[in-house]
Amino acid sequence: MIVITGAAGFIGSVIVERFNDNKFENLILVDDFSNTNKNRNLAEKKYEKKVHRDDFFHWFDDNHKDVDFVIHIGARTDTTEFNIDLLNVLNLDYTKQMWLRCSGFQVPLIYASSAATYGMGEYGYMDNHDVIYNLKPLNPYGISKNEFDKWAIKEKVAPPFWAGLKFFNVYGPNEYHKGRMASVILHAFNQIKLTGKVKLFKSHNPDFNDGEQLRDFVYVMDVANVIMFLMETKPKSGLYNLGTGNARTFIDLAISTFKAMDIKPDIDFIDTPEDIRDKYQYFTEAKMEKLKGVGFKKAFTSLEDGINDYVQKYLSQEKYF
């Protein structure tokens, strides 16, 4: 059996469907399951059992002999969450419990870290274990993810294989429930549909023109491909970046969304809110040599192709994956 936590969420539900497409149906889905809207992500998907996240460790203790792999995607992902106690419970302590059980039961583990651990990028975006202790995340969410990464890499007892994936800016189907934390593509699509325009933040950095702030946007289908690869090959354990390695501007994103909707671009620029201005990242780009070095050869989807697929197959048709 394969355990997938956060299974009703954005990335988790896409992984479930991708596994179904590859004939994996012996899945144990772990989540809160109290959000009825989010649960639509699991409609028509095939799995063996749902287990509430609060009950999972009891279930794992009783059934670990039947578990072949754990993919731990579940977390509190709101980067504006400032309840440190909540983040410690859901992101740090829960993942430690998962790690310790996977170590004791000798079950391979993939868990979700985040590019938010890199902060302003003072130390670059290289998934090198030596730099982890120097990183300065900009918010409690990033801190919680980095604290676990630091804990994991110094643990002497570990799962037989483990990978912590530093997700960059993931976008794609099944994220509609995320509200303000959804991708800029989803927000752009909704703005264009409602007003025919897109609003982007102005630059408050003299090194960047308005709308030319850069992010590494990665299509969720590529994320699922990487996770499948790591599960099947189990290369060297460690932290791995998961972006495309190719930063793109928000103008590129907006124009691609207009094009996918067959609407002439119309972009307005608004001031970046003052309360986030000093924490605003103007550039992120994953260094992907490590993942490629262990044998991942698939090309990542271009921003244009990913947005076109997302908009035309899912957003415009109001479909889930």
ABEGO torsion letter per residue (X at the ends): XBBBBGAABAAAAAAAAAAAAAGBABBBBBBAGABAAAAAAABGBBBABBBBAAAAAAAAAAAAAABABBBBABBBABAABABAAAAAAAAAAAAAAAAAAAAAAGBBBBBBBBAAAAEAGAAEABBBAAAAAABBBABAAAAAAAAAAAAAAABABBBABBBBBBBBBBBEBGAAAAEAABBAAAAAAAAAAAAGBBBBBBBABAABBBGABBBBBBBAAAAAAAAAAAAAAGBBBEBBBBBAGBBBBAAAAAAAAAAAAGBBBBBBBBBBBAAAAAABBABBBBBAAAAAAAGBABBBBBAAAAAAAAAAAAAAAGBBX
